[in-house]
Amino acid sequence: MSLTHLSISFSSSSSAFLSSNSINSRTLKVAVPAKKNGICKCIATPPAETAAYKTKVSRNANMAKLQAGYLFPEIARRRAAHILKYPDAQVISLGIGDTTEPIPEVITSAMAQRSHSLSTLEGYSGYGAEQGEKKLRAAIASTFYADMGIEESDIFVSDGAKCDISRLQLLFGSNVTMAVQDPSYPAYVDSSVIMGQTGQFQKDIEKYGNIEYMRCSPENGFFPDLSTIQKTDIIFFCSPNNPTGSAATREQLTQLVRFAKENGSIIVYDSAYAMYISDDRPRSIFEIPGAKEVAIETTSFSKYAGFTGVRLGWTVVPKELLFSDGFPVAKDFNRIVCTCFNGASNIAQAGGLACLSPEGLKAMHEVVSFYKDNTKLIVDTFNSLGFKVYGGEHAPYVWVHFPGRSSWDVFAEILEKTHIVTTPGSGFGPGGEGFIRVSAFGHRGNVLEACKRFKLLYK
Ligand SMILES: Cc1ncc(COP(=O)(O)O)c(C=O)c1O
């Protein structure tokens, strides 16, 4: 089936709920639960229940520091509540950033073959290498890191970038300081809190103590002013960025590597969206000279091949990267991986290998380009409505500015009035306040319908 012909059919009443008097201007107040100062009181954390019996185990104090639920489950909860309220609504999800298009057959057929061979004596395999299958590691190195000096032995295959972010935090321990882009993918901050690297959440500034938030806004071109950033041990840096959709240039990444080297920091570079880059910006931090001595890169097949459910990613820890006592970081990471992980699924790894065949690479590029076409539709829609729109060019995310408004209020307004799920920018950090992230992961018919509804709401 051609990706470009995928669409969803809507009932003739799919937009009937958008009666003319339910469409409001940008400034109209809507009847949704108000939140003070834009702070969302998430209900994902259930109220304390009156238990008949309690253990004597005290709660991990770091867990208690976390603010309510993780962002995306909270959005899923609000979506579910909305469906309960409007059972007949055609809800469109452009929220959590999950992929929607089928995995190309060249990839699934390799997984099916591997799966079937597990039923044979010759084809059966149990535990594999914790670091991943040699052939896949070699294919990753040659496909994504040719001429960068990254070798098969530097690659650790994983069950996805999110899992590796937590394993990296375990590697660093609780005594490091960290910096993150603000706004950023929530897993960096939340895993840091869980590890005990941070202080308490400071409600007045909506930041955790002991984290350096590197503000990325339209004013600085979504790249932090490094001259104002405190030195930290670890710097999480995501490019192309989720949620802003911006991608750092070669000059900016050169500055970042220099900054890390001057401060003796380690960069954890998340390149989960690198294949969405449209020009010659670096797809890997290792394109920057000297990066192997200061950076780790984590990435994923999730958004290239629709592997969000299959689960496969990888992390590169170059042998040149050393701790202050000269011990190789890769050796410790290997120890963590061997202790906390038993290797990625052999079926998923067969899929990963198929992704990197010439046909697989072509198919992945087609998937990426399908979502990029969706992105353009969304960008054009918000541009035509007079909004300031960012991102979208190098990432499947569109970052729309609603100046002076609370992100959660805009999220609620859009959900209530159009049945479209987006993501409130403030869920990614205080720097996201006043923005909404619209994901381009969706069937073409849904994206077209969503654009129609946005136009009705904000015309
Ligand atoms: C920046 C970023 N990193 C990592 C992930 C997680 O990827 P995976 O599915 O490989 O765990 C996501 C998922 O949305 C992401 O946006």
The ligand as a Gaussian input file, in Angstrom:
#p B3LYP/6-31G(d) Opt

LIG

0 1
 C       13.829000      13.185000      21.583000
 C       13.368000      11.796000      21.817000
 N       14.235000      10.902000      22.291000
 C       13.868000       9.643000      22.526000
 C       12.580000       9.223000      22.307000
 C       12.194000       7.818000      22.625000
 O       12.505000       6.977000      21.599000
 P       12.309000       5.415000      21.718000
 O       10.982000       5.094000      21.121000
 O       13.454000       4.858000      20.950000
 O       12.373000       5.037000      23.163000
 C       11.639000      10.116000      21.811000
 C       10.265000       9.683000      21.580000
 O        9.364000      10.420000      21.319000
 C       12.046000      11.436000      21.566000
 O       11.193000      12.353000      21.118000

